[in-house]
Amino acid sequence: MLAHDYGISDAIIGLTLVAIGTSLPELATTFVAVMRKKADVVLGNLIGSNIFNLLAIIGITSLISPVPVDPTFINFDFWIMLGASFIITPFIFLNIHFNRFSGFIFTMLYGSYLVSILS
């Protein structure tokens, strides 16, 4: 694999290429829902997909074979995921609309995350 030839770890491939690639259909679904003004579909897709990924995928995979957890995920990525959840929480509970500014901030935060794991 080309990534391995350049010394890129499987974890980085999973956190970037695989994550983005598997999220593109969700992005398309969410985009269509936004265009149709179906906010419940947008949030349902976001929350439902994350719950499914966190619980069902790791659960089903672990039934087949144990899944080791690299300490790097716990020391860095877990906290990023937890922080992102806390950042989004007020929007949901206080009924604050996601707007272009918050979209820009979230996109920049994700870009910063990518830069941090790739450097």
C-alpha positions in Angstrom: 0.0 0.0 0.0 1.3 3.4 -0.9 0.6 4.9 2.5 2.7 2.2 4.2 5.6 2.9 1.8 5.6 6.5 3.2 5.5 5.3 6.8 1.9 6.3 7.4 0.3 4.1 10.2 -2.9 2.2 9.9 -4.3 4.4 12.7 -3.7 7.6 10.6 -5.2 5.9 7.5 -8.3 5.0 9.6 -8.6 8.4 11.2 -8.4 10.2 7.9 -9.0 8.4 4.6 -11.3 5.7 5.9 -13.2 8.1 8.1 -13.7 10.7 5.4 -14.5 8.0 2.8 -17.2 6.3 4.9 -18.7 9.7 5.9 -19.2 11.0 2.3 -22.6 9.2 1.9 -23.7 10.8 5.3 -22.5 14.2 4.1 -24.6 13.8 0.9 -27.7 12.7 2.9 -27.2 15.6 5.3 -26.8 18.1 2.4 -30.0 16.9 0.8 -31.8 17.2 4.1 -30.5 20.7 4.6 -31.6 21.7 1.1 -35.1 20.3 1.9 -35.1 22.1 5.3 -35.3 18.8 7.3 -33.3 19.7 10.4 -34.5 16.6 12.3 -33.0 14.4 9.6 -29.7 16.3 9.8 -29.4 15.9 13.6 -30.8 12.4 13.5 -28.2 11.4 10.9 -25.4 13.0 12.9 -26.3 11.5 16.3 -27.6 8.2 15.0 -24.5 7.6 12.9 -22.2 8.3 15.7 -24.1 6.1 18.2 -24.1 3.3 15.6 -20.4 3.7 14.9 -19.5 3.9 18.6 -21.7 1.0 19.8 -22.8 -1.3 17.1 -19.7 -1.4 14.9 -17.3 -1.9 17.8 -19.7 -4.3 19.4 -20.2 -6.5 16.4 -16.5 -6.4 15.5 -15.6 -7.4 19.0 -18.0 -10.3 18.9 -15.9 -11.7 16.0 -12.5 -10.8 17.3 -11.0 -8.8 20.2 -10.2 -5.2 19.2 -7.1 -3.8 20.9 -7.2 -0.1 21.8 -4.0 1.8 21.1 -3.1 4.1 24.0 -2.7 7.0 21.5 -6.4 6.9 20.9 -7.1 7.2 24.6 -4.5 9.9 25.2 -5.4 12.1 22.3 -8.3 11.2 19.9 -10.7 10.2 22.7 -10.4 13.7 24.3 -10.9 15.4 20.9 -14.1 13.3 20.4 -15.3 14.2 23.9 -14.5 17.9 23.4 -16.3 17.9 20.1 -19.4 16.4 21.8 -19.3 19.1 24.5 -18.9 21.9 21.9 -22.0 20.7 20.0 -24.1 20.1 23.2 -25.2 23.7 23.8 -26.5 23.9 20.2 -28.7 21.0 20.7 -30.0 21.7 24.3 -30.3 25.5 23.9 -31.9 25.2 20.4 -29.1 27.3 18.9 -29.0 27.2 15.1 -26.0 26.0 13.4 -25.0 28.8 11.0 -22.2 29.6 8.6 -20.0 30.9 11.4 -20.4 27.8 13.5 -19.9 25.7 10.3 -16.7 27.6 9.6 -15.5 27.1 13.2 -16.3 23.4 13.2 -14.6 22.9 9.8 -11.5 24.8 11.0 -11.5 22.6 14.2 -11.6 19.5 12.1 -8.8 20.9 9.9 -6.7 21.6 13.0 -7.4 18.0 14.2 -6.2 16.6 10.8 -3.1 18.8 10.9 -2.3 17.7 14.5 -2.5 13.9 13.7 -0.7 14.2 10.4 2.2 16.2 11.8 
